[in-house]
Amino acid sequence: MPTKRQSYTNEYKLEAVRLALRPESSAKQTAESLGIPEHLLYKWIRAHKKTGEHAFTGKGVISRDEELLQLRRDLKRVTEERDFLKKTAAFFARESK
């Protein structure tokens, strides 16, 4: 029978990272004292260094603001690609005459 994966709250992860980054302790000591795998704590530290306090947003659910920003970035990229393709098509249409 498969075992259920352990899940941790965002606050727990942030606190674990904060404890691990203190000068008087190490990630290994912190992982041992919290009873979590060392590699998992290192993964949390990398995520925290990369994105800061927003590293642990939950189970893949993004806020409406984040979704809106992502959609705007995608729209800008797709619009630039479309404009490039229009220019390229016009160039080749002139060349083929």
C-alpha positions in Angstrom: 0.0 0.0 0.0 1.5 3.4 -0.9 2.3 5.8 1.9 0.9 9.3 2.0 3.4 12.0 1.3 4.2 14.4 4.1 3.1 18.0 3.4 4.3 21.1 5.2 2.8 24.5 5.5 4.3 27.5 3.9 5.0 29.0 7.4 6.8 25.8 8.4 9.0 25.9 5.3 9.9 29.6 5.8 10.7 29.0 9.5 12.9 26.0 8.6 14.8 28.0 6.0 15.2 30.9 8.5 16.6 28.5 11.1 18.9 26.8 8.6 20.3 30.2 7.4 21.3 31.4 10.9 25.0 31.7 11.3 25.2 29.5 14.4 23.5 26.5 12.8 23.8 24.5 9.6 21.2 23.0 7.3 22.1 19.5 8.3 21.6 20.3 12.0 18.3 22.0 11.3 17.0 19.1 9.2 18.0 16.7 11.9 16.4 18.7 14.7 13.2 19.2 12.7 13.1 15.5 11.6 12.9 16.3 7.9 15.2 15.0 5.1 18.3 17.1 4.5 17.8 17.2 0.8 14.3 18.6 1.2 15.6 21.5 3.4 18.2 22.3 0.8 15.5 22.3 -1.9 13.5 24.8 0.2 16.6 27.0 0.8 17.3 27.1 -3.0 13.6 28.0 -3.7 13.8 30.7 -1.0 17.0 32.2 -2.4 15.5 32.3 -5.9 12.1 33.8 -5.1 12.2 35.1 -1.5 9.2 35.0 0.7 7.0 34.0 -2.3 8.8 30.7 -2.7 6.1 28.6 -1.1 2.8 29.6 -2.6 1.0 26.3 -2.0 -0.3 23.5 -4.1 0.3 25.1 -7.5 -2.5 27.7 -7.0 -1.5 31.1 -8.1 -3.2 34.3 -7.1 -5.3 36.3 -9.6 -2.6 39.1 -9.7 0.1 36.5 -10.5 -2.1 34.9 -13.2 -2.8 38.3 -14.7 0.9 39.2 -14.9 1.7 35.8 -16.4 -1.1 36.2 -19.0 0.1 39.7 -19.9 3.7 38.4 -20.4 2.4 35.6 -22.6 0.2 38.0 -24.6 3.2 40.3 -25.2 5.3 37.4 -26.4 2.7 36.0 -28.7 2.0 39.5 -30.1 5.7 40.0 -30.9 5.9 36.6 -32.5 2.8 37.4 -34.7 4.3 40.7 -35.7 7.5 39.0 -36.7 5.7 36.4 -38.7 3.7 39.1 -40.5 6.9 41.0 -41.5 8.5 37.8 -42.6 5.6 36.8 -44.7 5.5 40.2 -46.3 9.2 40.1 -47.1 9.0 36.7 -48.8 5.8 37.8 -50.7 7.8 40.7 -52.2 10.8 38.5 -52.9 8.7 35.9 -54.8 7.3 38.5 -57.3 
